[in-house]
Amino acid sequence: MDCYFFGTFNPPHLGHISLAKAVKAEFGFEKIIFVPAFLPPHKKTLDFIHRYNMLKLTVDNVLGQVSDIESRLATPSYSFQTVNVLYETIFGTKKARSYNKIPFIIGYDAFIDIEKWKNPDILREKLEFIVLKRHSCTKEKDVKTEDIMALKDRGYTFRLAKNVEYYDVSSNNIRALAAQNGDISEFVDKKVEEYIYEYKLYR
């Protein structure tokens, strides 16, 4: 089974890749499918084609693939509509297969707020959440059991990642460095670095 990793990836950095590798290894997924948002509803971001191209440069075939699905859907890019299309593509529309769910990577804080997302009932029905610990968490005790159990009681399916360590890198910092023609080599793949400077992105 593949696992899906949604995000803006603006730009894709080594933290994204490290996280994806750890999730793939811990849960035994065949591939991690990166899904860059085409037009996020709540934030401005770099043009889709650049983010998609950079992901293609940094995601190898062993780790996974990059999907352009959101470029073919209605905007803004709400997760529920992408999930609907993915679900029908993967499992079909037969009710007999309704028990299947799509593995979906999500941060702990985002998961706790999942019912604030657009049409969360669709996400609850069709996704199995692979929940990452907070950036600041170092131990499992940092997870608030009451928050997680409340979502379980409301029908959300999830697994907590235990072996994923965050790579200390900020997309904001990368963009700021690139804007000043700074050195971003320790944060992004070499091919992504070259792409950013070739197209003068973030300036």
HELIX and SHEET records of a PDB file:
HELIX    1   1 LEU A   14  PHE A   27  1                                  14    
HELIX    2   2 PHE A   48  THR A   58  1                                  11    
HELIX    3   3 ILE A   69  ARG A   72  5                                   4    
HELIX    4   4 SER A   79  PHE A   91  1                                  13    
HELIX    5   5 LYS A   95  ARG A   97  5                                   3    
HELIX    6   6 TYR A  108  ILE A  112  1                                   5    
HELIX    7   7 ILE A  114  LYS A  116  5                                   3    
HELIX    8   8 PRO A  120  LYS A  126  1                                   7    
HELIX    9   9 GLU A  140  ASP A  142  5                                   3    
HELIX   10  10 THR A  145  ASP A  153  1                                   9    
HELIX   11  11 SER A  171  ALA A  179  1                                   9    
HELIX   12  12 LYS A  190  GLU A  198  1                                   9    
SHEET    1   A 3 CYS A   3  GLY A   7  0                                        
SHEET    2   A 3 ILE A  32  PRO A  36  1                                        
SHEET    3   A 3 GLY A  64  VAL A  66  1                                        
SHEET    1   B 3 ILE A 102  GLY A 107  0                                        
SHEET    2   B 3 LEU A 127  LEU A 132  1                                        
SHEET    3   B 3 THR A 157  LEU A 160  1                                        
END                                                                             
